[in-house]
Amino acid sequence: MSKKEELSKETIEHLSKLALLELSEEEKEELSKQLGDILDYFAKLDDIDTNNVDPTTHPIEGLSNIFRKDEPWKSLSNEEATKNSKYKQNGYFKAPRILKK
């Protein structure tokens, strides 16, 4: 991708469909420019000489994972878990459909 190149309309439409977003033509145009700028920035990072930089596995050296001991305990009943829910059905949380058919 060359400098300041914008993503194609087809690419933006494909991405918005994958993200389940309905975008206006103005939003598609602006998103194309913004994503193009982001990709241009990553292209600049490719030009940086990192030969003398040691690879890191974690940004904070010496940090180890700290987990609590996994101990079972009594969980909530369905009634307790759903008692404050505005939308419930048959003992479960009910959520609106998010995927289109």
C-alpha positions in Angstrom: 0.0 0.0 0.0 1.5 3.3 -1.0 1.6 6.5 1.0 -1.9 7.9 1.9 -3.7 5.2 -0.1 -7.3 4.7 0.9 -8.9 1.3 1.1 -11.3 0.4 -1.7 -15.0 0.9 -1.3 -15.5 -2.9 -1.7 -13.0 -3.6 1.1 -14.7 -1.2 3.4 -18.1 -2.7 2.6 -16.8 -6.2 3.2 -15.3 -5.1 6.6 -18.5 -3.4 7.7 -20.5 -6.5 6.7 -18.2 -8.7 8.8 -18.5 -6.2 11.7 -22.3 -6.0 11.3 -22.1 -2.2 10.8 -24.4 -0.2 8.6 -22.3 2.7 7.4 -23.3 5.8 5.4 -21.3 6.7 2.3 -19.6 9.5 4.3 -18.7 7.1 7.1 -17.3 4.6 4.5 -15.2 7.3 3.0 -13.8 8.5 6.4 -13.2 4.9 7.5 -11.3 4.3 4.3 -9.0 7.2 5.1 -8.6 6.3 8.7 -7.7 2.7 8.1 -5.4 3.7 5.3 -3.5 6.0 7.8 -3.3 3.1 10.3 -1.8 0.8 7.7 0.6 3.5 6.6 1.8 3.8 10.2 2.4 0.1 10.4 4.4 0.3 7.1 6.6 3.0 8.7 7.3 0.5 11.6 8.6 -2.0 9.1 11.3 0.5 8.2 12.7 0.7 11.7 16.1 -1.1 12.3 15.5 -3.5 15.1 18.7 -5.6 14.7 20.2 -4.6 18.0 16.9 -4.9 20.0 16.5 -8.1 22.0 13.1 -9.7 21.6 10.8 -9.6 24.7 8.1 -12.0 25.7 6.5 -9.6 28.2 6.8 -5.9 28.6 7.5 -6.2 32.3 10.5 -8.5 32.8 10.4 -10.9 35.8 6.6 -10.8 36.1 5.1 -14.2 36.6 1.5 -15.2 36.4 -0.2 -14.9 39.7 -3.3 -17.0 40.0 -5.4 -17.9 43.0 -5.9 -21.5 43.8 -8.8 -22.9 42.0 -11.2 -23.9 44.7 -14.9 -24.8 44.0 -17.7 -23.0 45.9 -21.4 -22.9 45.8 -22.7 -21.1 42.8 -25.9 -19.1 42.3 -29.1 -20.8 41.5 -30.9 -19.8 38.3 -33.4 -17.8 40.3 -30.7 -15.9 42.1 -28.7 -15.3 38.9 -31.6 -14.0 36.9 -33.6 -12.2 39.6 -32.4 -8.7 38.6 -32.6 -9.3 34.9 -35.2 -7.3 33.0 -35.4 -9.9 30.2 -35.5 -13.6 31.1 -37.2 -16.7 29.8 -37.4 -20.3 31.2 -34.7 -19.6 33.8 -32.2 -18.1 31.3 -31.2 -14.6 30.3 -32.9 -13.4 27.1 -31.0 -11.2 24.8 -32.0 -9.5 21.5 -31.0 -11.1 18.2 -27.7 -9.7 17.0 -27.2 -11.6 13.8 -29.3 -11.0 10.7 -30.8 -13.9 8.8 
